[in-house]
């Protein structure tokens, strides 16, 4: 384990080396900046990625079949395969779905809750109304996040219709 005094020695040695080798450090900075600029120009990603999830439109034509039959026999199996959950148990599908939704749900709830934190600590006139309102809203966000991420998957796993997905 490195102690605090030893860290100071390491940092002071690193700073001494950087000051004594100024040309080498400047060369490294320019090389890194040039490499970063080159990577920025050559990476094939959009500057503004699409925020909505990927969607696929399936148009199915099956002469002689009712729309319900087309949905059940053709469209639903294609959708299940596109989701990557075919031939898996309900428990595995519930875990995959919960894991996929964890980050978006947590980010949405935490950002909304952080927005109400100033209302919790307000001491201005009117804060006697704002504080209880913020407590109720933050409590609702916490409970709805818990329900969406934990309780609903457990209930769906317990009372779900199919034991195996198509």
Backbone bond lengths (Angstrom), bond angles and torsions (degrees), N, CA, C in turn:
res aa  C-N    CA-C-N  psi(-1)  N-CA   C-N-CA  omega(-1)  CA-C   N-CA-C  phi
1 X - - - 1.443 - - 1.531 108.73 -
2 X 1.317 115.47 135.36 1.459 120.86 -179.53 1.520 108.28 -89.42
3 X 1.305 116.42 128.79 1.466 120.56 179.78 1.518 110.48 -87.58
4 X 1.321 114.73 168.96 1.465 119.99 -176.91 1.517 112.15 -59.58
5 X 1.327 118.34 -43.01 1.464 121.58 -179.89 1.521 112.24 -64.72
6 X 1.342 115.99 -36.20 1.461 119.96 178.26 1.525 111.16 -69.32
7 X 1.323 116.67 -35.13 1.469 119.85 176.21 1.523 110.61 -62.24
8 X 1.327 115.24 -41.47 1.452 119.96 -179.96 1.531 110.23 -61.87
9 X 1.339 116.53 -39.62 1.465 120.65 178.70 1.522 110.02 -64.84
10 X 1.345 117.23 -41.99 1.465 120.88 179.60 1.526 110.16 -62.68
11 X 1.329 116.51 -45.52 1.463 119.70 -179.37 1.527 111.45 -65.87
12 X 1.310 116.75 -41.98 1.463 118.21 -179.28 1.528 110.58 -65.96
13 X 1.335 117.70 -36.25 1.455 120.51 175.61 1.518 112.03 -65.02
14 X 1.325 116.39 -40.41 1.463 120.91 178.30 1.532 111.00 -65.26
15 X 1.303 116.79 -40.80 1.468 120.77 179.22 1.528 110.11 -67.64
16 X 1.330 117.40 -41.64 1.461 120.47 177.38 1.523 111.23 -60.35
17 X 1.348 116.84 -43.01 1.463 120.66 178.40 1.530 110.62 -62.74
18 X 1.350 117.17 -44.05 1.465 120.52 -179.36 1.519 111.34 -63.17
19 X 1.325 117.54 -38.20 1.467 120.44 180.00 1.522 111.87 -73.55
20 X 1.323 117.30 -32.11 1.464 118.66 -179.41 1.528 112.06 -80.78
21 X 1.310 118.30 -24.23 1.464 122.82 -179.35 1.531 110.22 -113.55
22 X 1.321 116.81 56.63 1.469 121.43 -174.60 1.520 112.50 -60.97
23 X 1.322 117.52 -41.29 1.467 120.45 -177.51 1.525 110.21 -65.79
24 X 1.323 117.21 -41.47 1.460 121.02 178.01 1.528 111.10 -63.07
25 X 1.317 117.30 -42.12 1.465 121.41 179.74 1.524 110.43 -66.37
26 X 1.335 117.44 -43.98 1.463 120.16 177.52 1.525 111.49 -62.76
27 X 1.319 117.49 -40.07 1.453 121.14 176.85 1.535 110.71 -62.20
28 X 1.329 116.60 -43.19 1.466 120.53 178.59 1.525 111.05 -63.84
29 X 1.335 117.66 -40.38 1.468 120.96 178.78 1.523 110.41 -63.56
30 X 1.332 117.75 -45.38 1.467 120.04 179.72 1.529 111.93 -66.56
31 X 1.334 117.08 -38.85 1.466 119.51 176.68 1.523 111.56 -63.34
32 X 1.332 116.51 -44.11 1.460 119.74 178.73 1.530 111.46 -65.34
33 X 1.322 117.09 -41.20 1.460 120.31 178.16 1.523 110.66 -64.76
34 X 1.338 117.32 -42.83 1.464 120.41 177.50 1.516 112.07 -64.34
35 X 1.329 116.99 -41.77 1.466 120.31 176.59 1.516 112.20 -63.91
36 X 1.327 116.37 -39.30 1.468 119.76 177.11 1.513 112.04 -65.05
37 X 1.324 116.92 -40.88 1.461 120.87 178.40 1.528 110.71 -65.61
38 X 1.329 116.79 -43.04 1.462 120.95 178.63 1.526 110.59 -63.10
39 X 1.318 117.31 -43.57 1.465 120.57 178.26 1.522 110.33 -64.14
40 X 1.329 116.84 -40.30 1.465 120.58 179.24 1.523 111.30 -61.18
41 X 1.307 117.15 -41.50 1.465 120.97 -179.09 1.525 112.88 -73.79
42 X 1.329 118.73 -29.44 1.463 121.62 -172.59 1.519 114.74 -99.44
43 X 1.320 119.16 -10.61 1.466 120.11 -179.46 1.522 108.63 -75.64
44 X 1.337 117.25 125.48 1.467 120.19 -176.51 1.529 112.53 -86.47
45 X 1.333 117.15 68.14 1.456 120.16 174.94 1.516 108.71 -126.71
46 X 1.334 115.11 155.47 1.455 119.88 178.25 1.518 109.93 -76.28
47 X 1.307 114.72 145.96 1.462 118.87 176.66 1.524 110.12 -71.81
48 X 1.324 117.31 -30.31 1.452 122.74 179.60 1.524 108.69 -123.51
49 X 1.319 118.20 87.92 1.462 119.89 -177.59 1.528 110.96 -67.06
50 X 1.295 115.46 154.21 1.463 121.79 178.16 1.521 108.64 -69.20
51 X 1.308 116.85 127.64 1.460 120.85 -176.51 1.525 112.38 -82.95
52 X 1.320 117.54 -22.02 1.463 119.58 -178.33 1.527 109.86 -81.73
53 X 1.324 116.47 153.91 1.461 118.66 179.58 1.528 111.33 -66.31
54 X 1.307 115.72 158.27 1.451 121.11 -179.54 1.526 109.51 -64.23
55 X 1.307 115.43 133.30 1.457 120.21 -179.05 1.514 109.09 -123.65
56 X 1.327 115.18 141.78 1.449 122.02 176.93 1.509 107.07 -125.32
57 X 1.314 116.56 128.19 1.458 120.68 178.01 1.522 108.13 -96.41
58 X 1.327 115.57 126.18 1.457 120.77 -179.71 1.523 107.92 -110.24
59 X 1.317 115.69 118.21 1.459 121.30 176.46 1.521 106.97 -112.24
60 X 1.306 115.79 117.53 1.451 120.79 -174.09 1.522 109.60 -117.95
61 X 1.320 116.41 131.63 1.458 121.83 174.29 1.519 107.88 -118.64
62 X 1.310 117.14 121.85 1.458 122.32 178.64 1.517 107.98 -138.31
63 X 1.336 117.88 95.60 1.452 120.08 -178.46 1.535 111.65 -59.92
64 X 1.310 115.76 137.58 1.456 121.44 177.52 1.509 114.43 87.49
65 X 1.320 117.92 0.01 1.465 120.63 179.26 1.518 109.61 -112.98
66 X 1.307 116.35 143.71 1.458 120.23 176.82 1.528 108.70 -74.90
67 X 1.325 117.52 160.18 1.472 119.44 178.38 1.527 113.40 -57.27
68 X 1.326 117.31 -35.68 1.462 120.40 178.56 1.525 111.15 -65.04
69 X 1.344 116.97 -40.30 1.459 120.65 177.99 1.525 111.14 -66.06
70 X 1.320 116.69 -41.75 1.469 120.60 178.67 1.529 109.71 -61.75
71 X 1.323 116.30 -43.10 1.465 120.45 179.56 1.523 110.79 -63.10
72 X 1.321 117.08 -46.10 1.463 120.99 -175.08 1.531 112.63 -74.14
73 X 1.334 117.44 -40.02 1.470 119.98 -172.36 1.527 114.32 -93.14
74 X 1.321 117.45 -25.96 1.467 119.05 -173.87 1.527 111.64 -117.69
75 X 1.320 116.94 -57.70 1.460 120.66 -171.92 1.529 112.33 -68.37
76 X 1.327 118.26 -46.63 1.470 120.81 -177.76 1.528 112.29 -60.96
77 X 1.337 120.35 -46.17 1.470 118.39 177.20 1.534 113.50 -62.57
78 X 1.336 117.43 -34.87 1.469 119.84 177.33 1.523 110.20 -65.43
79 X 1.335 116.57 -43.47 1.463 120.26 178.97 1.527 111.11 -62.45
80 X 1.320 117.32 -41.75 1.462 121.07 179.67 1.529 110.37 -63.34
81 X 1.326 117.03 -41.88 1.468 119.49 178.00 1.524 111.63 -66.00
82 X 1.331 117.29 -37.93 1.463 119.50 178.69 1.524 111.80 -66.63
83 X 1.326 117.08 -31.23 1.458 120.55 177.68 1.526 112.11 -75.06
84 X 1.326 117.05 -15.37 1.459 120.49 179.60 1.510 113.46 77.78
85 X 1.337 117.84 27.05 1.462 120.63 -177.65 1.518 112.37 -119.75
86 X 1.315 118.26 15.37 1.460 118.93 -177.81 1.522 111.13 -70.19
87 X 1.308 115.47 145.50 1.467 124.49 177.78 1.520 112.34 57.02
88 X 1.325 116.83 39.55 1.456 120.70 176.39 1.515 108.48 -123.46
89 X 1.310 115.65 155.16 1.457 119.77 -179.71 1.522 109.80 -73.79
90 X 1.320 114.64 161.14 1.466 120.67 179.54 1.523 110.67 -60.06
91 X 1.341 117.24 -38.35 1.465 120.32 -179.60 1.530 110.93 -61.63
92 X 1.327 117.14 -43.25 1.470 120.96 -179.49 1.522 110.74 -66.42
93 X 1.334 117.29 -40.07 1.463 121.44 179.67 1.526 110.80 -65.26
94 X 1.332 116.67 -40.41 1.467 120.41 179.20 1.528 110.23 -64.71
95 X 1.315 117.30 -42.18 1.473 120.58 178.92 1.524 110.67 -64.86
96 X 1.347 117.28 -43.55 1.466 120.54 178.66 1.525 111.43 -62.52
97 X 1.326 116.32 -44.06 1.465 119.89 179.53 1.516 112.37 -64.30
98 X 1.326 116.67 -41.00 1.467 120.16 178.83 1.522 110.98 -65.63
99 X 1.322 116.67 -41.29 1.467 119.71 179.32 1.524 111.21 -65.69
100 X 1.340 116.65 -36.06 1.463 120.13 178.88 1.524 112.43 -66.99
101 X 1.315 116.79 -33.07 1.457 121.12 -176.55 1.524 113.17 -92.49
102 X 1.333 118.06 -6.09 1.463 120.37 -174.73 1.520 112.51 -59.40
103 X 1.313 117.87 -54.78 1.464 120.57 -176.08 1.529 113.00 -64.46
104 X 1.347 120.36 -47.55 1.468 117.82 179.60 1.527 113.64 -61.54
105 X 1.329 116.82 -41.04 1.467 119.36 -179.40 1.520 110.53 -67.46
106 X 1.336 117.17 -43.79 1.468 120.04 -179.68 1.527 111.98 -65.41
107 X 1.326 117.07 -40.70 1.465 120.03 179.60 1.522 110.98 -65.10
108 X 1.321 116.85 -44.06 1.462 120.29 -179.54 1.524 110.89 -62.78
109 X 1.319 116.46 -48.03 1.462 120.32 -178.18 1.523 111.75 -67.19
110 X 1.328 117.90 -41.79 1.463 119.20 -177.40 1.518 112.01 -69.21
111 X 1.325 117.65 -38.49 1.466 119.63 178.57 1.521 110.52 -65.82
112 X 1.322 116.74 -41.83 1.467 119.42 177.63 1.527 110.68 -64.43
113 X 1.329 117.31 -41.84 1.468 120.31 -179.79 1.527 111.22 -66.26
114 X 1.341 117.60 -41.05 1.463 120.04 178.12 1.523 111.53 -62.80
115 X 1.314 117.70 -29.00 1.453 120.92 178.04 1.519 112.93 -67.60
116 X 1.332 116.70 -24.68 1.462 120.21 -179.27 1.521 113.20 -94.38
117 X 1.313 118.20 -4.40 1.469 120.19 -178.95 1.534 112.54 -61.63
118 X 1.347 120.07 -40.18 1.478 117.54 176.72 1.523 113.23 -59.98
119 X 1.329 117.69 -30.55 1.462 119.56 177.85 1.527 111.40 -68.76
120 X 1.322 117.08 -29.26 1.468 119.85 179.12 1.521 112.16 -66.94
121 X 1.334 116.64 -34.41 1.460 120.62 -175.38 1.527 113.19 -104.97
122 X 1.315 116.80 13.38 1.462 120.27 -179.10 1.529 109.98 -69.81
123 X 1.328 115.74 142.99 1.466 121.17 178.55 1.526 110.50 -126.86
124 X 1.306 117.35 9.80 1.457 122.17 -179.03 1.525 110.32 -78.51
125 X 1.333 116.71 169.14 1.468 118.55 173.45 1.527 109.90 -60.98
126 X 1.311 116.32 133.94 1.450 121.55 -177.54 1.513 113.04 99.04
127 X 1.342 115.74 -7.36 1.467 117.89 -178.71 1.521 111.90 -70.91
128 X 1.324 117.57 -19.34 1.463 119.45 177.99 1.531 111.18 -67.57
129 X 1.318 117.01 -18.56 1.467 121.74 174.67 1.527 110.25 -95.18
130 X 1.326 116.91 -38.34 1.465 120.92 -176.63 1.522 112.43 -68.74
131 X 1.325 117.44 -40.19 1.468 120.45 -175.92 1.531 111.93 -62.16
132 X 1.331 120.60 -50.85 1.474 118.88 178.21 1.536 112.48 -62.56
133 X 1.327 116.58 -34.88 1.465 119.72 178.08 1.526 110.58 -64.21
134 X 1.332 116.99 -43.96 1.466 120.80 178.78 1.521 110.98 -64.91
135 X 1.326 117.35 -38.81 1.466 120.20 178.61 1.520 110.63 -62.99
136 X 1.323 117.10 -43.42 1.464 120.74 179.90 1.527 110.71 -65.07
137 X 1.320 117.64 -43.00 1.466 120.48 -178.05 1.520 111.10 -68.01
138 X 1.340 117.54 -43.98 1.466 120.08 178.75 1.525 110.12 -65.07
139 X 1.319 117.56 -39.79 1.468 120.34 176.36 1.515 111.63 -62.47
140 X 1.323 116.79 -39.59 1.466 120.29 176.53 1.516 112.06 -65.10
141 X 1.332 116.84 -39.71 1.465 120.07 177.75 1.526 111.34 -64.06
142 X 1.330 116.33 -42.90 1.462 119.64 179.73 1.522 110.71 -65.18
143 X 1.337 116.88 -45.67 1.464 119.01 -178.17 1.525 111.85 -68.63
144 X 1.335 118.62 -38.33 1.466 119.60 179.19 1.525 110.99 -69.38
145 X 1.331 117.45 -34.60 1.463 120.31 175.82 1.517 110.30 -65.17
146 X 1.318 116.82 -43.46 1.465 120.36 177.15 1.522 110.56 -60.96
147 X 1.333 116.86 -44.46 1.464 120.05 179.46 1.523 111.56 -62.51
148 X 1.327 116.92 -44.88 1.471 120.69 -175.84 1.521 112.19 -68.98
149 X 1.327 117.13 -35.53 1.467 119.51 -174.18 1.524 114.20 -93.84
150 X 1.322 117.85 -25.70 1.458 119.23 -174.13 1.529 113.23 -120.63
151 X 1.311 117.59 -54.28 1.455 119.72 -173.07 1.526 112.59 -70.69
152 X 1.321 118.68 -45.91 1.465 120.30 -179.89 1.528 112.83 -61.91
153 X 1.336 120.09 -44.80 1.468 117.80 175.31 1.532 113.41 -61.12
154 X 1.336 116.85 -37.22 1.468 119.31 178.46 1.522 110.17 -64.77
155 X 1.339 116.92 -44.78 1.460 120.03 178.52 1.519 111.82 -65.00
156 X 1.318 116.94 -40.36 1.467 119.72 179.60 1.520 110.55 -66.99
157 X 1.319 116.31 -38.22 1.462 119.95 178.23 1.529 110.28 -64.46
158 X 1.323 116.18 -37.47 1.472 120.58 -177.87 1.520 111.88 -76.59
159 X 1.331 117.76 -44.05 1.456 121.17 -172.90 1.526 113.28 -110.04
160 X 1.332 118.56 13.15 1.455 121.72 179.99 1.510 112.05 -61.70
161 X 1.327 116.11 154.15 1.457 121.45 -174.09 1.531 112.48 -71.65
162 X 1.317 116.86 -57.38 1.464 120.89 -172.70 1.516 110.37 -96.21
163 X 1.315 116.12 145.14 1.464 119.91 175.28 1.519 110.72 -87.38
164 X 1.334 116.96 -25.32 1.460 121.11 175.90 1.521 107.79 -135.91
165 X 1.310 116.23 137.30 1.464 120.89 -179.59 1.523 108.47 -82.37
166 X 1.285 115.21 122.62 1.490 126.20 179.18 1.502 113.81 10.53
